[in-house]
């Protein structure tokens, strides 16, 4: 288990065309992969079929069918040799908030045994990470500061 106490899921998921094609069981399987106790803040986790089935109250065959449906929709990737599951588009809803956050996620990604999924997670993180401006104040804070300084001469 990852030790996390919550996970973010974007409300845009409910409008995602791939998600909408899933059966209710498939949708539940994706949400479990995304938010379940075996996931991490890197969107990756080791998830044995028996554990998932037990956690969801399904037979192993029912879980496997749901997982395969989600995988076929392109919403997760799985390495059967390591039982590792990666939630695709995870960082679109869970963008790292700072360089410190990126470093913590990178350390989790480094532990992924599956080379293919580790590389995919690294690419996804790089595409969705704060850039050089990570430590710069947000545009919202800059606008507030600008309003506070209005009328003052430099």
N, C-alpha and C positions, 0 to 999 in steps of 0.2 A: 504494500500500500504506500501511497505517496505522502501521506500526512497533510495534504491540503484540506482546507475547510470549505472552500468554495471554488467555483469555476465560472467564468463568464461565457455566456452564449449570446451572440448578437440576435436581436429580434429579426434581422434580415434573413435569418435562417428559414423562417416560416414562409418567406417569399422565394426562396431558392428553388429553381426549377428541378434540380436533381433531388433535393429533399422532398419536394411535393410528389415525386414519382414513387417514393418509397411507401411500402405498406406501413400500417401503424407499428407493427413489430420491427420493421426496418428503421423507422424513425426513432423508436425507443432504443434500438441497438446503437445507433449513431450517438444519441444523447448519452448513453452509458459509456461509450468509448471516450466521449468528450469530457464528461463530468464525473465519471465513476471513480471509485477509490483506487483504481489501478492506473489512472492517468497522472500525468505530471504537468507542470507549467510549461513544458516544451511540446505538449500535444502528443506525446508518445508514451507508451507504457507496455509492459509485458502483461499479456492477458491470456491466460489459459482458458480454453473453451469450457472446461468443467467449472471454473470459478465464475465465469460470466453467466453460465446457465444457472448455477446455484443462486447467484446474487439477484438474477432477474426472475427466478421462479419458473424457468423454462427447462425443457429437456435439452440435452446436449445437441440433439439433432435440430430442434427448433432454433437454438442459439446459432448454430452453424449456418442454417438457412438464412437467418436474419443478417448475420455478419457478412455472408457472401453477397446478399442483396445490396448492402451498403458499399461493399468493396466494388461490385460491378457498376454501381452508380458513380464511382470515382471519388467518393467522399472519405474513404480511408484506404490506406495501403497496409499490407500485412506481410510479414516474413514468417512463413510457416516453420522454418527451422528454429527460429528463436522465440516464436510466439509473440513477436513485437507488433504492435499496431500503432500507426501514425495517423492522426486526424489531419486530413488535408484542409487547407484554408484556416487552420487553427489560429495562426497569428493575425489573420485579418480581423478577427474579433478580439484577440488578446495581444494587441501590440505591446511590446515592451515599453515601459514608461521612462526608462533612463538607461544610461550606459551600465550602471550597476545591475539593473534588472537583466540586461542583455548578457552580462558576464555570468550571472547565475544560471540563465537558461543555457548558455554555451557549455557550462560545466555539466549540466544534465545531458545535453546532446552528446557530449564526449563519451558518456557511459553507454550509449546505444551500441549493442553488439552487432546488429545488422548494418553492414557497410552501406547498402543501398538506402535504407531508411535514415541512417545517420546523415548521409550526404543530402538527401531530400530535406531533412529538417534544417540542416545548415543553410541550404539555399533559401528556404522559406523564411528563416530568421533574418538572413541578410536582406531579403526583399522587403521586410516589414519592420526593420529596426530603426530607431532614431538615428539620424545622421550626425554630422559634425555639430549641428546646432542643438544637440540634446541638452546641453547645459544652459542654453540661452533661454531667457524668460519667454513664456508663451505670448502669442499675439494679444490675447485677452489681457494679460497683465501689462503689456506695453501700452495698450489703449487706455487702461485705467491710469497708468502713470502719466500719460500724455494729457488726459483730462485734468489731472491734479495740477499739472504744471502750466495749464492754459492761463494766459494773462501775466505770467511772470516773465520778466526779461532775463536773458541769458547773461 
